[in-house]
Amino acid sequence: MSTEPAWFKSSYSGSGGDNCVEVALHTEAVHVRDSKDTGRPPLTLSPAAWSDFTAYASADGV
């Protein structure tokens, strides 16, 4: 069984592959990284913090 996170790109990432955000979801954490610099440690958030962030980012007027 692999322990490597299953990364996926944001649905808002452009088709050109530039400036993409990748996310890996886990039960206890959400990892976020820059697709152009995958060697750096990812930003790790709680699922609640990720939910708050995505709700804010998708709100009207943002």
C-alpha positions as CSV (number, residue, x, y, z in Angstrom):
1,M,0.0,0.0,0.0
2,S,1.4,3.4,-1.0
3,T,1.7,6.2,1.5
4,E,2.2,8.8,-1.3
5,P,-0.6,11.3,-1.3
6,A,-3.0,11.3,-4.2
7,W,-2.5,14.8,-5.6
8,F,-5.0,16.4,-7.9
9,K,-5.0,19.9,-9.6
10,S,-7.6,22.5,-8.8
11,S,-10.6,22.5,-11.1
12,Y,-9.8,26.2,-11.6
13,S,-6.3,25.6,-12.9
14,G,-5.7,26.7,-16.5
15,S,-5.3,24.2,-19.3
16,G,-1.8,25.5,-19.9
17,G,-0.4,23.9,-16.8
18,D,0.9,27.2,-15.3
19,N,0.3,28.4,-11.8
20,C,-1.5,25.3,-10.6
21,V,-2.5,24.4,-7.1
22,E,-2.5,20.7,-6.2
23,V,-4.4,19.2,-3.3
24,A,-4.3,15.9,-1.5
25,L,-7.2,15.0,0.8
26,H,-6.9,12.8,3.9
27,T,-9.2,12.2,6.8
28,E,-7.1,14.2,9.2
29,A,-5.5,16.8,6.9
30,V,-5.6,18.6,3.6
31,H,-2.3,19.2,1.9
32,V,-1.8,22.0,-0.7
33,R,1.2,22.6,-2.9
34,D,2.4,24.5,-5.9
35,S,2.6,22.1,-8.9
36,K,5.7,23.8,-10.2
37,D,7.6,23.2,-6.9
38,T,6.6,19.8,-5.6
39,G,9.8,19.3,-3.7
40,R,8.8,21.9,-1.1
41,P,6.8,20.7,1.9
42,P,3.1,21.2,1.3
43,L,0.9,23.5,3.3
44,T,-1.1,21.3,5.7
45,L,-4.5,22.4,6.9
46,S,-7.3,20.8,9.0
47,P,-10.3,19.7,7.0
48,A,-12.3,22.4,8.8
49,A,-9.9,25.1,7.8
50,W,-9.9,23.9,4.2
51,S,-13.7,23.9,4.2
52,D,-13.8,27.4,5.5
53,F,-11.2,28.5,2.9
54,T,-13.1,27.0,0.0
55,A,-16.4,28.3,1.2
56,Y,-14.9,31.8,1.4
57,A,-13.1,31.5,-2.0
58,S,-16.3,30.4,-3.7
59,A,-18.6,33.0,-2.1
60,D,-20.1,35.7,-4.4
61,G,-18.0,38.8,-4.7
62,V,-14.7,37.2,-4.0
